[in-house]
Amino acid sequence: MSKLLNALSKPHKSLIPIFLIGIMFASSTIALAADNKKVLPSYVFSPAENPLMQAKTALSKAKAENKYALIVLGAQWCHDSVTLAERFSNEEMQPVLSDTFVTQFIDVGYLEDRRDITTLVGYPHYFATPTVLIVNPTSNEIMNIDSLKVWQSADSVELQEYVERFSSFNTNEADIKPAQTNDSPALASFEIQQSERLQQGYEILGPLLAVSDSEMSSSMSGDERERFLKLWREVKQFRMTIQATIHELRSANLVEAELQKKLVEATPEAQSWEAISDQH
């Protein structure tokens, strides 16, 4: 996404070339713009009529084959999502993925609501693209909670680290750390409330993102570009903060009173998009 933001920050004439990243390709093997990198069709984020069914099917198949479900939420406009697809398509990764995982790429479009998928596996929302979830299909537990943030910056991860990290799931399962959970109703309520606030932000930001990633981008005024960039940064700060808080408090060993205090302290102040949402 950084390439998109950088280009939007430049003068008006520089906008159009960056949107090659979001082009949907029709060939059986996908070649990405100027990079000449190959992406296998199963690793392209494509719109689906029923994304939830995609996730459920992957979980059922993984359980039947005694594998992990590897559910990836991402988008073609997202640079890190596209890089993840490139790495997955590398011939060195193919046996690693096919031997251990049933992989399903699920398109989030322009920040569409996918909470039905994340809550299916015990996670409140997607806080970035890509969100890479390795799931035990018997318990629906996320097994890579500690590495979620690694894949959110997939472009900065070298191929060898991909191979090593995903290969580690083909070893003794006792060494794999499942998601830590906290059964506190207060924390569960916090996760639901903050995820709802985030989705409100996505619903305001998504249409602006769609315009910026289309031929209409050339008609965006300077004020419109600035509005988009300002809102993107605000939503990013919110989603990163909430994700970090949830991870911290899920693993914290706190008595209920301490947890309640932490939740109050961790609740972000009102965001600009919430005033917009209230007007609709």
Secondary structure, DSSP 4 states (H G I P E B T S, - for coil): -HHHHHHHTS-GGGSGGGGGGGPPP-SSSEE-GGG--EE-GGGS----S-HHHHHHHHHHHHHHTT-EEEEEEE-TT-HHHHHHHHHHHSTTTHHHHHHHEEEEEEE-TTT---HHHHGGGT-----SSSEEEEEETTTTEES-GGGHHHHHTGGGS-HHHHHHHHHGGGS-GGGS-PPP----HHHHHHHHHHHHHHHHHHHHHHHHHHHHTSGGGGG--HHHHHHHHHHHHHHHHHHHHHHHHHHHHHH----HHHHHHHHHHHSPPPPHHHHHHHT-
